[in-house]
Amino acid sequence: MKAKAFDTGLFKRILKYTRPYKWRYYGVIVFAISLSIFAALRPYLLKETVDGYIKTHDKMGLLLYIILMGVVLLMEVFSQFYFVYWANWLGQDIVKDIRTKLFKHILSFRMKYFDLVPVGQLVTRAVSDIESIARIFSQGLFMIISDLMKMVVVLIFMFYMNWKLTWIVVVAMPILVYITRIFQRKMQVAFEEVRTQIANMNSFVQERVTGMKIVQLFSREKIEAENFEEINNKHRVAWIKTILYNSIFFPIADIISSITLGLVVVYGGFRILNGDHFTTFGDLFSYTMFIGMLFNPLRQIADKFNEMQLGMIAANRVFDIIDTQDHIQDTGTIEAPVFNGRIDFKDVRFSYIPEEEVIKGIDLSVSAGQTIAIVGSTGAGKSTIINLLNRFYEINSGNISIDGENIENYTLASLRKQIAVVLQDVFLFADTIYNNITLHNPEITRDKVIDAAKKIGVHDFIMNLPDNYDFDVKERGVMLSSGQRQLIAFLRSYVSNPSILILDEATSSIDTYSEEMIQRATETITKGRTSIIIAHRLATIVNADQIVVMDKGLIVEQGTHQELLQKTDGYYKNLYDSQFAVAN
């Protein structure tokens, strides 16, 4: 891979984020200039002290210059402090803005994006990659600017003091610049590989920690440890490459600096010994400092450029996500009202993967206030219908409408506000029960939550928990059973007061006692609103107003429980009979 030494387009894009903080941005540059001037003044004052006062034994002049050097040193320290502080402050403000923009952008992605992109990768982009961008400003850009300014000012002082000695230094500089440039290009490639391996490692660890139960159930600990060791080794190899380049470059840079200093001392010493009054002892004293101030920044620029490269690579990855246009088109202009609840699917087709249709032209009508059940084998397309109604995915063709209005004409936020979903696999945040119910919605009061909990019969169960409604359920709700999590999900949907309620396999993996509670909760929350129930336990949906039977993306049967049982060799009848036979 051939690396681009510096991406100016990307750099300009990053700099756009400094616009809200212009006064601080320019302030950092001002302090960088003052820092370079005060730093270069110290060796110059040293020369004047040696030649003008030590050589002539002028004690008062010597004292005056020592005081002056002290003042210059204090001003240099003052400039250094504000330069470093403001540069880091600016960097943190910029990454705060980029991180906020990135997270908001991620929130708008359609579900398909999260199906394809590993969670660990997104975490890497939103956390560690963004922190690397901050280093562009704290360790990269402004440090390079400061060093370059210091070098320019130092060269001006050096030429002013002794242009003959300065030319020795100037001749040596291109050699170091050339070596630095080669080093920069090699390091960019190496750092790119490092970031790739870090992202791979994050994705691997995230998945294994999340799926730890499966890992241990199937005794995969040894295999996963070996897989991790392989990934970890690739990460180590990538870093060793960067270490190798550093190990080669910095000794070479030190040798060039030392040789240059030696040549200056030898040449200047011989000129002084030969009676040349143009070159003085003060020149030699100051040049030992000047060469360090000139060559060290030049050498460190490579190191700081590496920090910039890391930040630029990270920024490129972050901007790739920001530039990704994989979100549901929120072009609707109508604020969804409280729906009556009539739902119509007309010749709807949909596929997760191109040319592999999951929904194959279905027509479905649900009357307002009606409770319908959708049944069918795994992969029949039941849950897909729910995803399409909520606009988690875009349909290929056809039309979905609520109360006669195409759902695409409603704003996404208002549409989803009127539709509540209770999923089989309930997700709870690492927070209190109360916050998991309200999701921090200020419109939902504690009294409202308690009243709703009493109505659907879950208040007593919550009150029996430590801290009651303030009980911390921990990550993914691990402190609660699956049945308890399900009840919390029911309550969460109920307090949102939706126009349309969807229960997706809500009773598939819970015990009999919890199922009875959920059955009572279901009857309460479905009353008076359009409800869609997806279930594989047919006993739970016998009282539905209508049952829709799906198979391979098509509606194959439709009717009430009794109507469908009367169909000889009907799909529903066979499903019901097989479940009844298993149950007995």
BATI-825199 format. One line per 8 residues: their letters; for each residue z negated, y, x of C-alpha. Coordinates in Angstrom, 1 decimal. Layout:
residues N
A	Z/Y/X; ...
//
This chain:
residues 584
MKAKAFDT	0.0/0.0/0.0; 0.9/3.4/1.4; -1.7/5.9/0.6; -1.1/9.5/-0.3; -3.1/11.6/2.1; -3.9/14.2/-0.4; -3.0/14.5/-4.1; -2.7/18.2/-4.7
GLFKRILK	-1.9/17.7/-8.4; -5.1/15.7/-9.0; -7.1/18.2/-6.9; -5.9/21.2/-9.0; -6.9/19.3/-12.2; -10.4/18.8/-10.9; -10.7/22.5/-9.9; -9.9/23.4/-13.5
YTRPYKWR	-13.4/22.2/-14.4; -14.8/25.0/-12.2; -13.6/27.7/-14.5; -16.8/28.0/-16.6; -18.7/28.4/-13.4; -16.5/30.9/-11.6; -19.4/33.1/-10.4; -21.1/30.1/-8.7
YYGVIVFA	-17.8/28.8/-7.3; -17.0/32.1/-5.6; -20.7/32.5/-4.6; -20.4/29.2/-2.7; -17.3/30.4/-0.8; -19.1/33.7/0.1; -22.0/31.9/1.5; -19.6/29.6/3.4
ISLSIFAA	-18.1/32.7/5.0; -21.4/34.2/5.9; -22.6/30.9/7.3; -19.6/30.6/9.6; -20.1/34.2/10.9; -23.9/33.9/11.5; -23.4/30.4/13.2; -20.7/31.8/15.6
LRPYLLKE	-22.8/34.9/16.4; -25.6/32.8/18.0; -23.6/31.6/21.1; -22.0/35.1/21.4; -25.5/36.7/21.5; -26.6/34.0/24.0; -23.7/35.1/26.3; -24.7/38.8/26.0
TVDGYIKT	-28.3/37.9/26.7; -27.4/35.9/29.8; -24.9/38.4/31.3; -26.5/41.6/30.1; -30.2/41.1/30.4; -31.3/37.9/32.2; -28.8/38.5/35.1; -30.0/42.2/35.3
HDKMGLLL	-33.7/41.4/34.8; -33.9/43.7/31.7; -37.0/42.5/29.9; -36.9/45.0/27.1; -33.2/44.3/26.4; -33.9/40.5/26.6; -36.7/40.9/24.0; -34.5/42.9/21.7
YIILMGVV	-31.7/40.3/21.8; -34.2/37.4/21.2; -35.4/39.3/18.1; -31.8/39.8/17.1; -31.0/36.1/17.6; -34.0/35.2/15.4; -32.7/37.5/12.6; -29.3/35.9/12.9
LLMEVFSQ	-30.8/32.5/12.7; -32.8/33.4/9.6; -29.6/34.7/7.9; -27.8/31.5/8.9; -30.7/29.4/7.3; -30.6/31.6/4.2; -26.8/31.2/3.9; -27.1/27.4/4.5
FYFVYWAN	-29.7/27.0/1.8; -27.7/28.8/-0.9; -24.5/27.2/0.2; -25.8/23.6/-0.1; -27.8/24.3/-3.3; -25.0/26.0/-5.2; -22.4/23.5/-4.1; -24.5/20.6/-5.4
WLGQDIVK	-25.4/22.5/-8.5; -21.8/23.2/-9.2; -20.8/19.6/-8.6; -23.4/18.3/-11.1; -22.3/20.8/-13.8; -18.7/19.7/-13.3; -19.4/16.0/-13.6; -21.6/16.7/-16.6
DIRTKLFK	-18.6/18.2/-18.3; -16.2/15.4/-17.2; -18.7/12.7/-18.2; -19.1/14.3/-21.7; -15.4/14.5/-22.1; -14.9/10.9/-21.0; -17.6/9.5/-23.3; -16.2/11.5/-26.3
HILSFRMK	-12.7/10.2/-25.5; -14.0/6.6/-25.2; -15.7/6.9/-28.6; -12.3/7.7/-30.2; -10.5/4.6/-28.9; -9.4/1.9/-31.3; -11.0/-1.5/-31.2; -8.0/-3.0/-29.5
YFDLVPVG	-8.8/-1.0/-26.4; -12.2/-2.5/-26.1; -10.8/-6.0/-26.7; -8.7/-5.6/-23.6; -10.8/-3.6/-21.2; -14.0/-5.1/-19.6; -17.3/-3.4/-20.5; -18.3/-3.3/-16.8
QLVTRAVS	-15.2/-1.4/-15.9; -15.9/1.3/-18.4; -19.5/1.5/-17.2; -18.3/1.9/-13.6; -16.0/4.7/-14.7; -18.6/6.6/-16.7; -21.4/6.3/-14.2; -20.7/5.6/-10.5
DIESIARI	-17.1/6.9/-10.5; -18.2/10.2/-12.0; -21.0/10.5/-9.5; -18.4/10.1/-6.8; -16.6/13.1/-8.2; -19.7/15.2/-7.7; -19.5/14.4/-4.0; -16.2/16.2/-3.8
FSQGLFMI	-18.1/19.4/-4.2; -21.5/18.5/-2.6; -20.2/16.6/0.4; -16.4/17.2/0.5; -14.5/20.4/-0.6; -17.0/23.1/0.3; -18.2/21.4/3.4; -14.6/21.2/4.6
ISDLMKMV	-14.1/24.9/3.7; -17.3/25.9/5.5; -16.3/23.8/8.6; -12.8/25.3/8.7; -14.1/28.8/8.4; -16.6/28.1/11.1; -13.9/26.8/13.4; -11.7/29.9/12.7
VVLIFMFY	-14.5/32.3/13.4; -15.6/30.4/16.5; -12.0/30.5/17.9; -11.8/34.2/17.3; -15.1/34.7/19.2; -13.9/32.4/22.0; -10.6/34.2/22.5; -12.4/37.5/22.4
MNWKLTWI	-14.8/36.4/25.1; -12.6/34.4/27.5; -9.1/33.5/26.4; -8.4/31.4/29.6; -11.2/29.0/28.9; -10.3/28.9/25.2; -6.8/27.6/25.9; -8.3/24.4/27.5
VVVAMPIL	-10.1/23.8/24.2; -7.1/24.7/22.0; -4.9/22.2/23.9; -7.3/19.4/23.3; -7.6/20.1/19.5; -4.2/18.7/18.3; -5.1/15.4/19.9; -8.2/15.1/17.8
VYITRIFQ	-6.4/16.5/14.7; -3.7/13.8/15.1; -6.3/11.0/15.4; -8.2/12.4/12.4; -5.1/12.3/10.3; -4.4/8.7/11.1; -8.0/7.9/10.3; -7.9/9.6/7.0
RKMQVAFE	-4.9/7.6/5.8; -6.4/4.3/6.8; -9.7/5.2/5.2; -8.1/6.1/1.8; -6.6/2.6/1.5; -9.9/1.0/2.5; -11.9/3.1/0.0; -9.4/2.2/-2.8
EVRTQIAN	-10.1/-1.4/-2.1; -13.9/-0.8/-2.1; -13.8/0.9/-5.5; -11.7/-1.9/-6.9; -14.2/-4.5/-5.7; -17.1/-2.5/-7.1; -15.4/-2.4/-10.5; -14.8/-6.2/-10.4
MNSFVQER	-18.4/-6.8/-9.4; -19.7/-4.5/-12.3; -17.6/-6.3/-14.8; -18.7/-9.8/-13.6; -22.4/-8.9/-13.6; -22.2/-7.2/-17.0; -20.6/-10.2/-18.6; -22.9/-12.8/-17.0
VTGMKIVQ	-26.1/-10.9/-17.9; -24.9/-10.4/-21.5; -23.9/-14.0/-21.8; -26.9/-15.4/-19.8; -27.9/-17.7/-22.7; -24.5/-19.5/-22.5; -24.7/-19.6/-18.7; -28.1/-21.4/-18.8
LFSREKIE	-27.3/-23.6/-21.8; -24.3/-25.1/-20.1; -26.0/-25.2/-16.6; -23.5/-22.8/-15.1; -26.0/-21.1/-12.8; -24.7/-22.7/-9.6; -21.0/-22.1/-10.5; -21.6/-18.5/-11.5
AENFEEIN	-23.6/-17.9/-8.3; -20.7/-19.3/-6.3; -18.2/-17.0/-8.2; -20.5/-14.0/-7.6; -20.7/-14.9/-3.9; -16.9/-14.8/-3.7; -16.7/-11.4/-5.4; -19.6/-10.1/-3.2
NKHRVAWI	-17.8/-11.3/-0.1; -14.6/-9.5/-1.1; -16.7/-6.3/-1.5; -18.3/-6.9/1.9; -14.8/-7.4/3.6; -13.6/-4.1/2.0; -16.6/-2.2/3.4; -16.3/-3.8/6.8
KTILYNSI	-12.8/-2.4/7.0; -14.2/1.2/6.5; -17.0/0.5/9.1; -14.4/-0.7/11.6; -12.3/2.5/11.2; -15.5/4.6/11.7; -16.5/2.6/14.7; -13.1/3.3/16.4
FFPIADII	-12.7/6.9/15.4; -16.1/8.5/16.2; -16.3/7.2/19.8; -12.8/8.5/20.5; -13.7/11.9/19.0; -16.8/12.1/21.2; -14.9/11.2/24.3; -12.3/13.9/23.7
SSITLGLV	-15.1/16.5/23.0; -16.9/15.5/26.2; -13.8/15.6/28.4; -12.9/19.1/27.0; -16.4/20.4/27.8; -16.2/18.9/31.3; -12.9/20.6/31.9; -14.2/24.0/30.7
VVYGGFRI	-17.3/23.7/32.9; -15.3/22.6/36.0; -12.5/25.2/35.5; -15.0/28.0/34.7; -17.4/27.0/37.5; -14.6/27.1/40.1; -13.4/30.5/38.9; -17.0/31.9/39.2
LNGDHFTT	-17.4/30.4/42.7; -14.0/32.0/43.7; -15.3/35.4/42.7; -13.5/35.8/39.3; -15.4/38.4/37.4; -13.5/37.7/34.2; -15.5/34.4/33.7; -19.3/34.7/33.7
FGDLFSYT	-22.3/32.4/33.5; -22.8/33.6/29.9; -19.3/32.2/29.1; -20.3/28.8/30.3; -23.6/28.8/28.5; -22.0/29.9/25.2; -19.0/27.6/25.5; -21.3/24.6/25.6
MFIGMLFN	-22.4/25.6/22.2; -19.0/26.8/21.0; -17.3/23.5/21.8; -19.9/21.6/19.9; -19.5/24.0/16.9; -15.7/23.6/17.1; -15.3/19.8/17.7; -18.2/18.5/15.6
PLRQIADK	-16.8/20.0/12.4; -13.4/18.8/13.3; -14.8/15.3/13.8; -17.0/15.5/10.7; -14.1/16.9/8.6; -12.7/13.3/8.7; -16.0/12.0/7.4; -16.2/14.7/4.7
FNEMQLGM	-12.5/14.1/3.9; -13.6/10.5/3.3; -16.1/11.7/0.7; -13.3/13.7/-0.9; -11.1/10.6/-0.8; -13.8/8.6/-2.6; -14.2/11.3/-5.1; -10.4/11.7/-5.6
IAANRVFD	-9.9/8.0/-6.1; -12.8/7.9/-8.6; -11.4/11.0/-10.4; -8.0/9.3/-10.6; -9.6/6.3/-12.3; -11.6/8.5/-14.7; -8.6/10.6/-15.6; -6.6/7.5/-16.2
IIDTQDHI	-9.0/6.7/-19.1; -9.0/10.4/-20.3; -5.2/10.3/-20.3; -5.1/7.0/-22.2; -3.9/7.7/-25.8; -5.2/4.6/-27.4; -7.1/6.0/-30.4; -6.6/5.9/-34.1
QDTGTIEA	-4.5/8.8/-35.3; -7.0/11.0/-37.1; -4.3/13.1/-38.8; -5.8/13.0/-42.3; -6.8/16.3/-43.9; -8.6/15.1/-47.0; -12.4/14.8/-46.9; -13.1/11.5/-48.6
PVFNGRID	-15.2/12.1/-51.7; -17.7/9.7/-53.2; -15.1/6.9/-54.1; -14.8/5.2/-57.5; -13.9/2.3/-55.3; -10.5/1.0/-56.4; -8.8/-0.6/-53.3; -5.1/-1.6/-53.1
FKDVRFSY	-3.3/-3.5/-50.3; 0.5/-3.4/-50.8; 2.7/-5.6/-48.6; 0.3/-5.1/-45.6; 1.3/-6.6/-42.3; -0.6/-6.5/-39.1; -0.7/-8.2/-35.6; -3.2/-7.9/-32.7
IPEEEVIK	-0.5/-9.1/-30.4; 3.2/-8.0/-30.8; 5.3/-10.5/-32.8; 2.2/-12.6/-33.8; 1.3/-11.5/-37.3; -2.2/-12.1/-38.4; -1.7/-10.5/-41.9; 1.7/-11.5/-43.3
GIDLSVSA	2.5/-9.1/-46.1; -0.5/-9.4/-48.5; -1.0/-7.7/-51.9; -4.6/-7.2/-53.1; -6.2/-5.1/-55.7; -9.9/-4.5/-56.2; -11.1/-2.6/-59.3; -13.8/0.1/-59.0
GQTIAIVG	-17.3/-1.4/-59.0; -16.0/-4.9/-58.7; -17.5/-7.5/-56.3; -14.8/-9.7/-54.7; -15.3/-12.5/-52.2; -12.8/-13.5/-49.5; -12.9/-17.1/-48.3; -10.8/-19.2/-46.0
STGAGKST	-10.8/-21.1/-42.7; -11.4/-19.5/-39.3; -8.5/-17.4/-38.3; -7.2/-16.9/-41.9; -7.4/-13.1/-41.6; -10.5/-12.4/-43.6; -12.3/-10.1/-41.1; -9.0/-8.5/-40.2
IINLLNRF	-8.8/-7.0/-43.7; -12.2/-5.4/-43.2; -11.1/-3.9/-39.9; -7.9/-2.5/-41.4; -9.8/-0.9/-44.4; -12.1/0.9/-41.9; -9.0/1.8/-39.8; -10.3/0.2/-36.6
YEINSGNI	-6.7/-0.9/-36.2; -3.4/0.5/-37.4; -1.3/-1.6/-39.7; 2.2/-2.5/-38.7; 3.7/-1.8/-42.2; 2.7/-1.5/-45.8; 0.1/0.7/-47.5; -3.7/0.6/-48.0
SIDGENIE	-5.1/3.0/-50.5; -8.5/3.9/-52.0; -8.6/5.5/-55.5; -4.8/5.8/-55.2; -4.8/7.8/-52.0; -3.5/6.4/-48.7; -6.5/5.9/-46.4; -4.5/7.6/-43.6
NYTLASLR	-4.7/10.8/-45.5; -8.5/10.9/-45.3; -10.3/12.1/-42.1; -11.7/9.1/-40.2; -15.3/10.3/-40.2; -15.4/10.9/-44.0; -13.6/7.6/-44.7; -16.0/5.6/-42.7
KQIAVVLQ	-19.0/7.4/-44.1; -18.1/6.0/-47.6; -17.7/2.4/-46.3; -20.7/0.5/-45.1; -20.4/-2.9/-43.2; -22.9/-5.6/-42.6; -21.7/-7.9/-39.9; -22.6/-11.5/-39.1
DVFLFADT	-23.6/-10.5/-35.6; -25.9/-7.6/-36.1; -26.1/-5.1/-33.2; -29.4/-3.2/-32.8; -30.0/-0.5/-30.2; -33.0/-0.6/-27.9; -34.9/1.7/-30.2; -37.3/1.7/-33.1
IYNNITLH	-36.6/0.0/-36.4; -36.6/3.4/-38.1; -34.0/4.8/-35.7; -31.9/1.7/-36.0; -31.9/2.2/-39.7; -31.1/5.9/-39.8; -29.1/6.0/-36.5; -30.7/9.4/-35.9
NPEITRDK	-29.1/10.9/-39.1; -31.4/13.9/-40.0; -30.4/13.6/-43.6; -32.1/10.3/-44.0; -35.9/10.9/-44.3; -38.6/8.3/-43.6; -39.6/8.4/-47.3; -36.0/7.6/-48.2
VIDAAKKI	-36.0/4.6/-45.8; -39.3/3.3/-47.1; -38.2/3.6/-50.7; -34.9/1.8/-50.0; -36.8/-0.9/-48.1; -39.1/-1.5/-51.1; -36.1/-1.7/-53.4; -34.3/-4.5/-51.4
GVHDFIMN	-37.5/-6.3/-50.5; -37.9/-5.8/-46.8; -40.7/-3.3/-46.7; -43.4/-6.0/-46.4; -41.7/-7.7/-43.5; -41.5/-4.4/-41.6; -45.1/-3.5/-42.3; -46.2/-6.8/-40.8
LPDNYDFD	-44.7/-5.9/-37.5; -46.7/-4.0/-34.8; -46.1/-0.2/-35.2; -44.3/-1.0/-38.5; -41.2/1.2/-38.7; -41.8/2.4/-35.1; -41.6/-1.1/-33.7; -39.3/-1.2/-30.6
VKERGVML	-36.8/-4.0/-31.1; -35.7/-3.9/-27.4; -32.1/-4.4/-26.2; -29.8/-5.9/-28.8; -32.8/-6.4/-31.1; -34.2/-9.5/-29.2; -37.7/-8.9/-30.6; -36.4/-9.9/-34.1
SSGQRQLI	-35.0/-13.1/-35.5; -31.4/-13.2/-36.6; -32.6/-13.1/-40.3; -34.7/-10.1/-39.6; -31.9/-8.3/-37.8; -29.7/-9.0/-40.8; -32.2/-7.5/-43.1; -32.4/-4.4/-41.0
AFLRSYVS	-28.6/-4.2/-41.2; -28.7/-4.4/-45.0; -31.2/-1.6/-45.1; -29.1/0.5/-42.7; -26.1/0.1/-45.0; -28.2/0.8/-48.1; -29.7/4.1/-47.0; -26.3/5.4/-46.1
NPSILILD	-25.4/5.2/-49.8; -21.8/4.1/-49.4; -19.1/4.0/-52.1; -17.8/0.6/-50.8; -19.9/-2.1/-49.3; -18.6/-4.9/-47.0; -20.6/-8.0/-46.1; -18.9/-10.0/-43.4
EATSSIDT	-20.4/-13.5/-43.0; -23.8/-11.9/-43.6; -25.6/-15.1/-44.4; -23.9/-17.6/-42.1; -26.5/-18.1/-39.4; -29.9/-17.6/-41.0; -32.7/-19.7/-42.4; -33.2/-20.5/-46.1
YSEEMIQR	-36.1/-18.1/-46.5; -34.2/-15.2/-45.0; -31.1/-16.1/-47.0; -33.1/-15.8/-50.2; -34.3/-12.4/-49.2; -30.8/-11.4/-48.2; -29.5/-12.7/-51.5; -31.9/-10.4/-53.4
ATETITKG	-31.0/-7.6/-51.1; -27.3/-8.3/-51.7; -27.8/-8.1/-55.5; -29.6/-4.7/-55.1; -27.2/-3.0/-52.8; -23.9/-4.2/-54.4; -25.0/-3.0/-57.9; -22.8/-0.2/-59.1
RTSIIIAH	-20.4/-0.1/-56.1; -17.3/-1.9/-55.0; -18.3/-4.8/-52.8; -16.3/-7.1/-50.6; -18.1/-10.3/-49.4; -16.6/-12.5/-46.7; -18.4/-15.8/-46.7; -18.0/-19.4/-45.7
RLATIVNA	-21.0/-20.6/-47.7; -19.3/-20.8/-51.1; -22.6/-21.1/-52.9; -23.4/-17.5/-52.1; -20.3/-16.1/-53.9; -20.0/-18.1/-57.1; -21.0/-15.1/-59.2; -18.3/-12.8/-57.6
DQIVVMDK	-16.0/-11.0/-60.1; -13.0/-12.3/-58.1; -12.5/-14.8/-55.3; -9.6/-14.4/-52.9; -8.6/-17.4/-50.8; -6.7/-16.8/-47.6; -4.9/-19.1/-45.2; -2.9/-18.2/-42.1
GLIVEQGT	-2.7/-14.5/-43.0; -1.6/-15.0/-46.6; -3.5/-14.9/-50.0; -2.9/-18.4/-51.4; -5.3/-18.3/-54.4; -7.1/-15.8/-56.5; -9.4/-15.9/-59.5; -13.0/-16.5/-60.6
HQELLQKT	-15.1/-19.4/-59.3; -14.6/-21.4/-62.5; -10.8/-20.7/-62.6; -10.3/-21.8/-59.0; -12.3/-25.0/-59.5; -10.0/-26.0/-62.4; -7.0/-26.1/-60.0; -6.3/-29.7/-59.1
DGYYKNLY	-6.0/-30.0/-55.3; -6.4/-26.3/-55.0; -7.4/-24.8/-51.7; -10.7/-23.4/-53.0; -11.6/-26.6/-54.9; -11.1/-28.6/-51.7; -13.3/-26.2/-49.7; -16.0/-26.3/-52.4
DSQFAVAN	-16.0/-30.0/-52.7; -16.1/-30.6/-49.0; -19.1/-28.2/-48.6; -20.8/-29.8/-51.6; -20.3/-33.2/-50.1; -21.7/-32.1/-46.8; -24.7/-30.5/-48.5; -25.5/-33.7/-50.3
//
